[in-house]
Amino acid sequence: MFVSLNWLRNYVDIESISPEELSEKITKTGIEVDGIEYVAGKSSHVVVGYVESCEQHPNADKLKLCQVDTGDEQLQIVCGAPNVAQGQKVAVAKPGAVLPDNFKIKKVKLRGVESNGMICSLQELGIDEKYVPTDVAEGIFVFSEDERVGESVERLLNLDDAVFEFDLTPNRADALSMLGVAYETAAILDEKVKLPDEAIHPSEEKAADYISVTAEDPELNPYYGAFIAKNVEIKQSPLWMRNHLIAAGIRPINNVVDITNYCLLEYGQPLHAFDYDRFGSDKVVTRRALDNEKITTLDGEERTLTSENLVITNGKEPVALAGVMGGQNTEVYSDTSTILLEAAYFNPSAVRTAVKQTGLRSDSSTRFEKGVDPNRVERAGLRACHLFEKYAGATILAGPVSFDELERSKKTVTFETAEVNKRLGTAIYSEEIGTILNKLQFPFEQDEESFVVHIPTRRGDITIFEDMVEEVARIYGYDHLPYTLPEGSPQAGGLTERQKLKREVKQYLQSAGLMETITYSLTDESVINKLIGPDLYDKSTNPIQLSMPMSEDHQYLRLSLLPELLKSLAHNQARSQTDIHYFEIGNVFITDESQLSQQPEENLRLSGVLSGLWLNHPWQQEKKKADFYLVKGIVEGLFDFLNIPAAFEQAKLPDMHPGRCAAITIDDQVIGFVGQVHPSFEKTMDIKETYVFDLNMEAVFAAYTNDTDYQPIPKYPSISRDIAFIVDENVNAGEIKDMIEDTGSPLVKNVYIFDVYKGENLPDGKKSVAYNLLYQDPDKTLKDEEVEESYQEIVSKINEIFNAYVRT
């Protein structure tokens, strides 16, 4: 919504406040002002001039030599505008004038003839091209004969106007009108609202002799008013009206169309003018459209309608799509002399349906969709008729003719002062609340601390006590609400342990080199059952389908984070971004057949996808691809960071590579998996070799203990021993590692695998696995005999249990 301050001055006294101050006050009371724009840049010494003569330039075919009276002097000006002529009143920039963008006017010679100033177009005065009327778009602007020669054009052309751009919330439909903004501004500044003149002087003829009104569906069209204006003269609308429309972002067309647009913005009530002689009937019938019925709208497009649409007809065929756009066959032309003016109330849902089907969104449909003031519908028609009388020479027939089943009653809200203070934490007196209600111009009855407020129909957003609390608070001033800490805690708030832990996990993964992503919680049927964590298999999960999905790609609540992460990966790889390392923490949604009617269980998961190069140092000629061990190492590092013992067991999972996949367990409970996506599924997703991990963070957080784990720095030296065992190929190296740790405890502090070998000098079906053992005693220096004894015990135990022997 664009609000012209010069237009607003017609209703509220705002002379004593600057646009910037008013903008701040309006924003602080709940309507955000996105910005302030001025209609035109600053100009000076531009006045109304009278062209006394206009002759051909002696040395140029396309230039005219004009003698212009500016009130205090006569100037000779060379002008190239095609529409300049003798007898016009025009905008003249005198020598020394400054136009927008600091364009200075000087005395110059054009083709050998002196020119003292410039006759200006609207564009040269700083008005945007798109708002310039078409009749003067290619030339200078011509004033009416009523304007006084020598008068500054700044106010005449509204060049000093400031325009607010409001960012309105959906509930504030009242602020989609100048009167609504006037009430809001008056409440803020404690001023009165001056209402526009709606008086008409109807003729003895009655509108009912020319038209009748029938509404076949009162639910969709509870009110329809038809006004008749005869002897209408189609011409240019007055300059002040054109200025206001331009400031509001609407291009002026002619007086009839401009008046309907002006009343739309002034009252927030859409109107529509039909050419009565082209209407083709003396009946207005509103009804549901027939399926596949056709109408050609004002934009020249043929529209196919359905029974969900409401149309205005002449009793035979549609002439307008209700609340959206009129028909081409009843458009107002330059020869129109009789106007049938529509002022109606249409059901918001019917208009919204028509907009959705046709894609035709307009200023009118926006207001009908959000809801118009029922008590302003007829008044807006009267206001338009008043302006038709005054600026189109119209004769208004007595009327209007109407169908009326419209509910206009005011809502009532009752509250106590103590309840308001309890909600706001304030100590506002009842007298202050009464003053606020008077500023808002809400009628009310007061009995000491009890209030009964009758809400004007222009404020359809206020229906309950909480709405009234908000009104009191914003006019009282949010800045005046007291600052208090919550009771029962000396602290002003903070993160829960779970929130802290989530942040720490994210920080670890980011420090490890992964990038956080956020993907859709909704996915499609093709991947809904893919890459689900093995810990969820036994829950008999059923995908939850949305009843009204926006698209086929987002019709199910996800059971895994990985499919959408892989889609993001595919999107980036298709755009030559090959080295991808993503993670996401988010919820999956689980239910079973016995709980389909209940809310799903939300399970917090951590997932990651890695593809391409992990390291790439061109100068050192070093490259390292993402692989299984890299991803496993990142996950192991996370568990070390959280001090949670976790184990990895080889696993075969759907859509995962059978030889490069492991299940992750904590205390023998499966909580996730890690591995490579199966090549066939990679091909389906159109991605390159990719490794993933997925963890049940609910189980991880449950296993987490925030106990301080401290080990003193060893004082005594350690001893390192290497050992390689020849074992069967099917023996897991991790099992041997676990046995070494158990057997060698407490002297063996660390065991890691540094080599696996298969090939020459080894029997068929055998492999060599080499381990490094670190011995250390925190209380003394170890002797060779102690280390050797432990070492031999380990060798004996491994040989016995795994049918192994030491490689020499």
Secondary structure, DSSP 4 states (H G I P E B T S, - for coil): -EEEHHHHTTTS--TTS-HHHHHHHHHHTT-EEEEEEESS---EEEEEEEEEEEEE-TT-TT-EEEEEE-SS-EEEEEE--TT--TT-EEEEEEEEEEEGGGEE--EEEETTEEEESEEPPTTTTT--GGGS-GGGTTS--EE-TTSPTT-BHHHHTTTT-EEEEEE--TT-GGGGSHHHHHHHHHHHHT----PPP------SSBGGGT-EEEES-TTT-SEEEEEEEES----PPPHHHHHHHHHTT-----HHHHHHHHHHHHHS--EEEEEHHHH-SSEEEEEEPPTT-EEEBTTS-EEE--TT-EEEESSSSEEEETTTEEBGGG---TT---EEEEEEE--HHHHHHHHHHH----HHHHHHHH---GGGHHHHHHHHHHHHHHHH--EEPB--EEEE----PPEEEEEEHHHHHHHHT----HHHHHHHHHHHT--EEEETTEEEEEE-TT-TT--SHHHHHHHHHHHH-GGGSPP-PPTT-SS-----HHHHHHHHHHHHHHHHT-EE----SEE-TTTTTSS--GGGGGGT--PEEPSS-SSGGG-EE-S-SHHHHHHHHHHHHTTT---EEEEEEEEEEE--GGGTTSPPEEEEEEEEEEESEEEEETTTTEEEE--HHHHHHHHHHHHHHHT---EEEE---TTEEEEEEEEEEETTEEEEEEEEEPHHHHHHHT--SEEEEEEEHHHHHHH--------PPP-S--EEEEEEEEEETTS-HHHHHHHHHHHHTTTEEEEEEEEEE-STTS-TTEEEEEEEEEE--TTSPPPHHHHHHHHHHHHHHHHHHHT-EE--
